[in-house]
Amino acid sequence: MATRSLNIPTLVIAIAALVFSVLALIVTFGRTAASTTGEESSSPVTETSAAVQPAETSSIERPSTAPAPADTGGVNPQANYTLFYEDKELHIPQSVQVDLDEPRVNVRNGGDFQYSPYGGFTTSNAAAVTRSPNATPQDCADAIQTSPLTKPIAPSESLVLCIQTSAEDASDEGVSQKLARISIKSVNKEDVVTALVTAWNVPA
């Protein structure tokens, strides 16, 4: 009887320890599972944020490629031009400057275009090629606005140019700014150009 009374408490203690161990394992497993599930559910959100961020950054840093507008000399097809001179015949040799305000060939300063042996007609003023030798000042202004000349052009028979003179040079000379039409009649063997020039006053 004494032996039995000693073994029962020992057995009870062993069973209790086993139960506590099992409960501890269950609680630990439950916490691990909950932690793992939380990480898995939050992972897609983190990946989505990382995927969106580069797209937003690239759109902000995209450079502007808007081009600058071309300078057409302030011509106005709707302006009221008045005739200054008509069909003035000019004989233009190579390597000279031409002033269209007067007009005058072979000027040192204030030339509106130059005739060079290699580049042809060159000008830094607003200019354009027009099709008609009878182009009006409105036709010339419209051509300069819509298809301005951007490079030198070789003189040839039937070529018609429109050039607006420099407002600054005209002011220095004490004359009004002009819009001129230059119609090429001929180019001889010595490359002297004969042209008929008509000019209109540009309204202030």
Backbone as CSV, one residue per row, in Angstrom:
resi,resn,N_x,N_y,N_z,CA_x,CA_y,CA_z,C_x,C_y,C_z
1,MET,0.830,-1.204,0.000,0.000,0.000,0.000,0.871,1.264,0.000
2,ALA,1.986,1.259,0.713,2.879,2.420,0.763,3.459,2.695,-0.603
3,THR,3.831,1.651,-1.362,4.413,1.828,-2.698,3.432,2.462,-3.652
4,ARG,2.168,2.042,-3.621,1.143,2.618,-4.489,0.932,4.106,-4.204
5,SER,0.927,4.527,-2.936,0.715,5.931,-2.592,1.858,6.795,-3.110
6,LEU,3.074,6.263,-3.250,4.200,7.019,-3.764,4.142,7.127,-5.283
7,ASN,3.653,6.108,-6.018,3.667,6.106,-7.485,2.562,6.966,-8.096
8,ILE,1.425,7.089,-7.440,0.300,7.860,-8.013,0.651,9.327,-8.193
9,PRO,1.183,10.003,-7.161,1.535,11.423,-7.383,2.575,11.599,-8.480
10,THR,3.517,10.699,-8.569,4.543,10.808,-9.616,3.927,10.708,-11.005
11,LEU,2.956,9.810,-11.139,2.269,9.625,-12.417,1.471,10.864,-12.797
12,VAL,0.801,11.425,-11.781,-0.010,12.622,-12.044,0.878,13.770,-12.498
13,ILE,2.005,13.910,-11.839,2.925,15.000,-12.202,3.449,14.808,-13.636
14,ALA,3.755,13.585,-13.986,4.265,13.304,-15.339,3.241,13.603,-16.410
15,ILE,1.959,13.226,-16.115,0.886,13.490,-17.083,0.679,14.998,-17.255
16,ALA,0.706,15.702,-16.088,0.508,17.154,-16.152,1.618,17.830,-16.956
17,ALA,2.835,17.382,-16.752,3.957,17.955,-17.504,3.811,17.699,-18.995
18,LEU,3.325,16.521,-19.335,3.116,16.178,-20.744,2.046,17.061,-21.377
19,VAL,0.946,17.293,-20.597,-0.143,18.122,-21.108,0.336,19.556,-21.348
20,PHE,1.094,20.084,-20.359,1.617,21.449,-20.519,2.564,21.561,-21.724
21,SER,3.350,20.526,-21.938,4.267,20.544,-23.085,3.505,20.586,-24.408
22,VAL,2.431,19.746,-24.469,1.622,19.718,-25.685,0.954,21.074,-25.924
23,LEU,0.405,21.684,-24.856,-0.244,22.997,-24.991,0.744,24.066,-25.460
24,ALA,1.966,23.983,-24.885,2.987,24.958,-25.281,3.341,24.834,-26.758
25,LEU,3.439,23.594,-27.232,3.719,23.368,-28.654,2.600,23.900,-29.540
26,ILE,1.326,23.708,-29.091,0.180,24.180,-29.874,0.189,25.710,-29.975
27,VAL,0.430,26.380,-28.820,0.458,27.842,-28.812,1.582,28.380,-29.697
28,THR,2.778,27.768,-29.592,3.918,28.208,-30.402,3.651,28.032,-31.886
29,PHE,3.060,26.898,-32.263,2.745,26.635,-33.660,1.724,27.646,-34.194
30,GLY,0.718,27.975,-33.343,-0.300,28.933,-33.760,0.283,30.313,-34.011
31,ARG,1.206,30.754,-33.137,1.827,32.059,-33.336,2.677,32.094,-34.609
32,THR,3.410,30.998,-34.859,4.253,30.933,-36.064,3.412,30.981,-37.328
33,ALA,2.289,30.244,-37.307,1.410,30.216,-38.478,0.802,31.582,-38.738
34,ALA,0.391,32.269,-37.654,-0.212,33.604,-37.805,0.797,34.590,-38.356
35,SER,2.044,34.512,-37.859,3.096,35.414,-38.341,3.390,35.186,-39.805
36,THR,3.462,33.912,-40.195,3.739,33.576,-41.606,2.618,34.062,-42.510
37,THR,1.363,33.907,-42.096,0.219,34.341,-42.890,0.214,35.851,-43.061
38,GLY,0.581,36.595,-42.001,0.644,38.060,-42.079,1.683,38.528,-43.050
39,GLU,2.849,37.881,-43.068,3.914,38.265,-43.993,3.509,38.017,-45.427
40,GLU,2.828,36.865,-45.663,2.425,36.537,-47.029,1.372,37.514,-47.535
41,SER,0.441,37.944,-46.658,-0.606,38.846,-47.103,-0.077,40.251,-47.362
42,SER,0.981,40.648,-46.640,1.524,41.995,-46.838,2.514,42.056,-47.986
43,SER,3.037,40.929,-48.428,4.063,40.912,-49.455,3.594,41.498,-50.778
44,PRO,2.379,41.152,-51.302,1.955,41.723,-52.582,1.850,43.250,-52.540
45,VAL,1.446,43.829,-51.394,1.333,45.278,-51.295,2.690,45.924,-51.457
46,THR,3.720,45.366,-50.825,5.075,45.896,-50.931,5.578,45.820,-52.357
47,GLU,5.320,44.695,-53.039,5.773,44.530,-54.413,5.059,45.501,-55.337
48,THR,3.751,45.725,-55.087,3.005,46.657,-55.926,3.536,48.072,-55.794
49,SER,3.837,48.474,-54.562,4.390,49.808,-54.343,5.717,49.977,-55.062
50,ALA,6.551,48.936,-55.005,7.851,49.011,-55.670,7.691,49.094,-57.176
51,ALA,6.636,48.454,-57.722,6.440,48.465,-59.173,5.919,49.822,-59.645
52,VAL,5.088,50.485,-58.830,4.501,51.751,-59.237,5.508,52.887,-59.166
53,GLN,6.411,52.845,-58.187,7.320,53.960,-57.930,8.192,54.338,-59.120
54,PRO,8.847,53.379,-59.816,9.695,53.780,-60.946,8.909,54.481,-62.045
55,ALA,7.645,54.057,-62.296,6.854,54.677,-63.347,6.579,56.133,-63.016
56,GLU,6.260,56.428,-61.744,5.997,57.802,-61.355,7.247,58.647,-61.494
57,THR,8.405,58.118,-61.110,9.662,58.857,-61.182,10.027,59.180,-62.622
58,SER,9.858,58.195,-63.549,10.240,58.419,-64.931,9.348,59.458,-65.586
59,SER,8.048,59.513,-65.215,7.182,60.506,-65.826,7.524,61.909,-65.354
60,ILE,7.997,62.051,-64.138,8.353,63.360,-63.621,9.639,63.872,-64.255
61,GLU,10.597,62.988,-64.495,11.900,63.390,-64.992,11.974,63.485,-66.509
62,ARG,10.875,63.239,-67.220,10.893,63.273,-68.681,11.167,64.692,-69.168
63,PRO,12.185,64.920,-69.991,12.530,66.283,-70.418,11.577,66.812,-71.470
64,SER,11.463,68.141,-71.523,10.631,68.781,-72.533,11.406,68.923,-73.840
65,THR,10.721,68.597,-74.947,11.399,68.676,-76.246,10.680,69.669,-77.164
66,ALA,9.852,70.540,-76.483,9.162,71.508,-77.293,10.141,72.408,-78.015
67,PRO,9.816,72.394,-79.235,10.708,73.228,-79.970,10.428,74.686,-79.825
68,ALA,11.657,75.656,-80.175,11.482,77.097,-80.128,10.834,77.572,-81.406
69,PRO,9.967,78.591,-81.352,9.316,79.102,-82.554,10.287,79.847,-83.461
70,ALA,10.082,79.778,-84.804,10.952,80.454,-85.774,10.657,81.941,-85.807
71,ASP,11.700,82.749,-86.012,11.561,84.199,-86.130,11.221,84.552,-87.574
72,THR,10.037,85.110,-87.791,9.627,85.477,-89.154,9.606,86.983,-89.347
73,GLY,10.346,87.710,-88.503,10.532,89.139,-88.735,9.347,90.015,-88.419
74,GLY,8.299,89.472,-87.782,7.143,90.293,-87.440,6.306,90.715,-88.629
75,VAL,6.329,89.935,-89.714,5.516,90.290,-90.880,4.039,90.094,-90.562
76,ASN,3.196,90.859,-91.258,1.757,90.795,-91.021,1.010,90.830,-92.349
77,PRO,0.435,89.690,-92.782,-0.280,89.668,-94.067,-1.492,90.598,-94.096
78,GLN,-1.981,91.008,-92.926,-3.164,91.867,-92.887,-2.822,93.356,-92.846
79,ALA,-1.526,93.692,-92.839,-1.121,95.096,-92.731,-1.433,95.865,-94.025
80,ASN,-1.509,97.173,-93.904,-1.800,98.049,-95.050,-0.485,98.588,-95.605
81,TYR,0.105,97.873,-96.569,1.380,98.282,-97.172,1.134,99.328,-98.257
82,THR,2.074,100.267,-98.375,1.983,101.293,-99.427,3.211,101.192,-100.328
83,LEU,2.986,101.370,-101.634,4.063,101.228,-102.609,5.106,102.336,-102.433
84,PHE,6.393,101.943,-102.449,7.489,102.909,-102.339,8.223,103.050,-103.662
85,TYR,8.601,101.947,-104.292,9.128,101.974,-105.657,8.739,100.674,-106.351
86,GLU,8.715,100.725,-107.706,8.194,99.577,-108.456,9.112,99.231,-109.623
87,ASP,9.400,97.921,-109.771,10.183,97.371,-110.885,11.485,98.136,-111.109
88,LYS,12.179,98.385,-110.059,13.499,99.019,-110.165,14.498,97.963,-110.631
89,GLU,15.173,98.218,-111.765,16.096,97.219,-112.303,17.468,97.361,-111.644
90,LEU,17.940,96.247,-111.079,19.251,96.211,-110.430,20.141,95.221,-111.150
91,HIS,21.420,95.561,-111.269,22.430,94.660,-111.834,23.402,94.316,-110.699
92,ILE,23.363,93.078,-110.284,24.039,92.685,-109.042,25.205,91.748,-109.353
93,PRO,26.452,92.211,-109.244,27.596,91.306,-109.425,27.839,90.505,-108.138
94,GLN,28.730,89.549,-108.243,29.036,88.725,-107.083,29.805,89.513,-106.029
95,SER,29.722,89.018,-104.809,30.474,89.553,-103.656,30.071,90.972,-103.282
96,VAL,28.781,91.293,-103.414,28.300,92.614,-103.013,27.070,92.471,-102.112
97,GLN,26.804,93.535,-101.373,25.596,93.622,-100.573,24.610,94.567,-101.242
98,VAL,23.327,94.284,-101.070,22.279,95.097,-101.685,21.371,95.643,-100.587
99,ASP,21.158,96.962,-100.634,20.240,97.624,-99.705,18.906,97.825,-100.417
100,LEU,17.868,97.217,-99.900,16.558,97.293,-100.542,15.744,98.498,-100.105
101,ASP,16.182,99.190,-99.060,15.423,100.355,-98.595,15.487,101.491,-99.610
102,GLU,16.619,101.615,-100.354,16.750,102.793,-101.256,16.194,102.576,-102.658
103,PRO,16.557,101.636,-103.492,17.524,100.539,-103.323,18.917,100.971,-103.789
104,ARG,19.929,100.153,-103.392,21.300,100.453,-103.793,22.098,99.158,-103.809
105,VAL,22.959,99.041,-104.848,23.825,97.873,-105.003,25.224,98.221,-104.517
106,ASN,25.862,97.260,-103.864,27.247,97.369,-103.399,27.392,98.412,-102.275
107,VAL,26.673,98.147,-101.164,26.793,99.001,-99.980,27.735,98.331,-98.978
108,ARG,28.361,99.150,-98.151,29.283,98.604,-97.155,28.540,98.115,-95.914
109,ASN,27.531,98.886,-95.500,26.774,98.540,-94.295,25.284,98.638,-94.587
110,GLY,24.503,97.915,-93.792,23.053,97.994,-93.932,22.491,97.214,-95.089
111,GLY,23.268,96.279,-95.672,22.760,95.470,-96.771,21.693,94.492,-96.289
112,ASP,20.662,94.293,-97.107,19.575,93.386,-96.741,19.796,91.963,-97.255
113,PHE,20.616,91.851,-98.308,21.058,90.514,-98.726,22.392,90.646,-99.443
114,GLN,23.100,89.520,-99.524,24.417,89.502,-100.159,24.434,88.433,-101.235
115,TYR,25.146,88.742,-102.318,25.303,87.782,-103.405,26.751,87.315,-103.392
116,SER,26.978,86.092,-102.959,28.335,85.562,-102.875,28.561,84.542,-103.985
117,PRO,29.813,84.364,-104.433,30.087,83.426,-105.523,29.874,81.965,-105.137
118,TYR,29.826,81.667,-103.865,29.696,80.266,-103.437,28.332,79.978,-102.805
119,GLY,27.802,80.940,-102.011,26.542,80.682,-101.317,25.311,81.175,-102.021
120,GLY,25.459,81.951,-103.117,24.290,82.522,-103.765,23.764,83.697,-102.958
121,PHE,22.442,83.843,-102.898,21.829,84.912,-102.112,21.745,84.466,-100.657
122,THR,22.259,85.278,-99.759,22.153,84.998,-98.323,21.590,86.237,-97.630
123,THR,20.806,86.017,-96.574,20.231,87.122,-95.808,19.953,86.660,-94.395
124,SER,20.051,87.598,-93.470,19.682,87.316,-92.086,18.316,87.905,-91.759
125,ASN,17.669,88.482,-92.770,16.339,89.064,-92.582,15.256,88.022,-92.863
126,ALA,14.026,88.370,-92.537,12.890,87.511,-92.846,12.724,87.442,-94.357
127,ALA,12.704,86.226,-94.922,12.661,86.060,-96.380,11.948,84.772,-96.742
128,ALA,11.521,84.704,-98.007,10.841,83.498,-98.510,10.877,83.511,-100.028
129,VAL,10.692,82.334,-100.607,10.531,82.195,-102.055,9.036,82.203,-102.351
130,THR,8.632,82.978,-103.363,7.233,82.989,-103.778,7.152,82.617,-105.253
131,ARG,6.022,82.152,-105.688,5.910,81.623,-107.051,5.629,82.694,-108.100
132,SER,4.952,83.753,-107.720,4.482,84.717,-108.715,5.367,85.961,-108.787
133,PRO,5.759,86.402,-110.002,6.501,87.657,-110.151,5.613,88.867,-109.857
134,ASN,4.315,88.625,-109.724,3.366,89.697,-109.408,2.836,89.566,-107.974
135,ALA,3.586,88.894,-107.129,3.141,88.684,-105.751,2.907,90.017,-105.048
136,THR,1.822,90.111,-104.317,1.491,91.311,-103.558,2.270,91.305,-102.235
137,PRO,2.293,92.427,-101.527,2.952,92.410,-100.224,2.298,91.429,-99.249
138,GLN,0.982,91.259,-99.391,0.296,90.279,-98.541,0.752,88.854,-98.888
139,ASP,0.941,88.591,-100.202,1.455,87.283,-100.621,2.849,87.052,-100.035
140,CYS,3.691,88.076,-100.094,5.053,87.953,-99.571,5.037,87.714,-98.062
141,ALA,4.228,88.480,-97.347,4.156,88.332,-95.891,3.655,86.951,-95.515
142,ASP,2.675,86.458,-96.257,2.147,85.117,-95.977,3.202,84.054,-96.244
143,ALA,3.973,84.197,-97.340,5.024,83.225,-97.661,6.101,83.213,-96.580
144,ILE,6.460,84.396,-96.072,7.480,84.464,-95.016,6.977,83.798,-93.742
145,GLN,5.693,83.978,-93.432,5.127,83.370,-92.233,5.041,81.850,-92.338
146,THR,4.681,81.352,-93.518,4.389,79.922,-93.639,5.560,79.079,-94.132
147,SER,6.492,79.679,-94.913,7.636,78.904,-95.416,8.872,79.790,-95.520
148,PRO,9.387,80.238,-94.370,10.540,81.153,-94.398,11.787,80.498,-94.969
149,LEU,12.605,81.309,-95.614,13.874,80.842,-96.170,14.867,80.636,-95.023
150,THR,15.499,79.467,-94.964,16.403,79.142,-93.851,17.824,78.860,-94.296
151,LYS,18.092,78.947,-95.610,19.450,78.688,-96.102,19.688,79.480,-97.380
152,PRO,20.949,79.654,-97.787,21.237,80.401,-99.026,20.558,79.753,-100.226
153,ILE,20.298,80.584,-101.234,19.640,80.076,-102.439,20.355,80.636,-103.664
154,ALA,20.591,79.778,-104.653,21.289,80.194,-105.869,20.330,80.978,-106.767
155,PRO,20.776,82.102,-107.336,19.913,82.867,-108.243,19.713,82.125,-109.560
156,SER,18.514,82.202,-110.077,18.203,81.574,-111.367,17.047,82.336,-111.997
157,GLU,16.919,82.218,-113.310,15.837,82.913,-113.999,14.484,82.449,-113.461
158,SER,13.591,83.410,-113.286,12.223,83.192,-112.787,12.143,83.011,-111.272
159,LEU,13.290,83.023,-110.577,13.243,82.966,-109.117,12.667,84.284,-108.584
160,VAL,11.737,84.191,-107.627,11.140,85.376,-107.007,11.321,85.258,-105.499
161,LEU,11.984,86.252,-104.923,12.222,86.288,-103.484,11.448,87.435,-102.848
162,CYS,11.028,87.227,-101.608,10.463,88.294,-100.788,11.370,88.473,-99.576
163,ILE,11.759,89.707,-99.304,12.631,89.999,-98.164,12.089,91.215,-97.428
164,GLN,11.968,91.110,-96.111,11.614,92.264,-95.290,12.898,92.853,-94.732
165,THR,13.086,94.147,-94.936,14.334,94.778,-94.519,14.392,94.900,-92.995
166,SER,15.591,95.184,-92.506,15.812,95.317,-91.071,15.207,96.625,-90.562
167,ALA,14.362,96.518,-89.548,13.762,97.722,-88.965,14.831,98.600,-88.319
168,GLU,15.825,97.980,-87.712,16.897,98.729,-87.050,17.740,99.486,-88.070
169,ASP,18.121,98.806,-89.166,18.929,99.478,-90.193,18.151,100.609,-90.854
170,ALA,16.854,100.373,-91.109,16.037,101.417,-91.726,15.950,102.643,-90.807
171,SER,15.812,102.397,-89.512,15.757,103.495,-88.558,17.066,104.280,-88.528
172,ASP,18.192,103.552,-88.603,19.502,104.222,-88.623,19.662,105.087,-89.868
173,GLU,19.058,104.639,-90.992,19.169,105.400,-92.236,18.124,106.506,-92.331
174,GLY,17.192,106.524,-91.388,16.152,107.550,-91.417,15.076,107.291,-92.447
175,VAL,14.857,106.023,-92.798,13.828,105.676,-93.784,12.884,104.644,-93.166
176,SER,11.810,104.360,-93.882,10.855,103.371,-93.380,11.314,101.956,-93.729
177,GLN,10.909,101.017,-92.926,11.184,99.602,-93.213,10.408,99.181,-94.457
178,LYS,11.004,98.271,-95.235,10.385,97.854,-96.500,10.131,96.335,-96.535
179,LEU,9.146,95.980,-97.337,8.927,94.590,-97.737,9.124,94.563,-99.242
180,ALA,10.127,93.812,-99.721,10.514,93.873,-101.134,10.290,92.546,-101.839
181,ARG,9.969,92.662,-103.132,9.845,91.487,-104.019,10.943,91.588,-105.062
182,ILE,11.795,90.558,-105.148,12.930,90.544,-106.078,12.681,89.472,-107.139
183,SER,12.464,89.878,-108.370,12.219,88.943,-109.472,13.473,88.870,-110.342
184,ILE,14.065,87.692,-110.458,15.284,87.511,-111.238,14.922,87.417,-112.723
185,LYS,15.518,88.313,-113.519,15.285,88.290,-114.970,16.309,87.405,-115.673
186,SER,17.591,87.525,-115.271,18.631,86.762,-115.963,19.886,86.706,-115.106
187,VAL,20.745,85.720,-115.439,22.078,85.590,-114.849,23.033,85.398,-116.024
188,ASN,23.948,86.360,-116.272,24.801,86.274,-117.456,26.032,85.399,-117.210
189,LYS,26.907,85.345,-118.200,28.074,84.464,-118.118,29.035,84.876,-117.002
190,GLU,29.028,86.146,-116.683,29.893,86.630,-115.591,29.193,86.517,-114.239
191,ASP,28.049,85.834,-114.218,27.250,85.636,-113.007,26.718,86.943,-112.427
192,VAL,26.537,87.940,-113.292,25.868,89.170,-112.854,24.358,88.939,-112.953
193,VAL,23.670,89.218,-111.868,22.225,88.992,-111.806,21.485,90.286,-112.144
194,THR,20.523,90.181,-113.053,19.631,91.301,-113.333,18.287,90.996,-112.686
195,ALA,17.809,91.928,-111.872,16.573,91.696,-111.124,15.693,92.931,-111.153
196,LEU,14.400,92.702,-111.106,13.420,93.768,-110.946,12.932,93.741,-109.498
197,VAL,13.031,94.888,-108.844,12.683,94.946,-107.419,11.549,95.942,-107.200
198,THR,10.556,95.488,-106.455,9.441,96.340,-106.030,9.406,96.315,-104.499
199,ALA,9.196,97.482,-103.896,9.204,97.557,-102.421,8.016,98.355,-101.916
200,TRP,7.502,97.914,-100.764,6.395,98.584,-100.097,6.829,99.032,-98.701
201,ASN,6.280,100.120,-98.231,6.542,100.573,-96.874,5.814,99.672,-95.887
202,VAL,6.519,99.254,-94.846,5.912,98.477,-93.776,5.320,99.456,-92.768
203,PRO,4.022,99.353,-92.472,3.419,100.300,-91.530,4.042,100.173,-90.145
204,ALA,4.267,101.312,-89.491,4.900,101.332,-88.175,3.935,100.772,-87.136
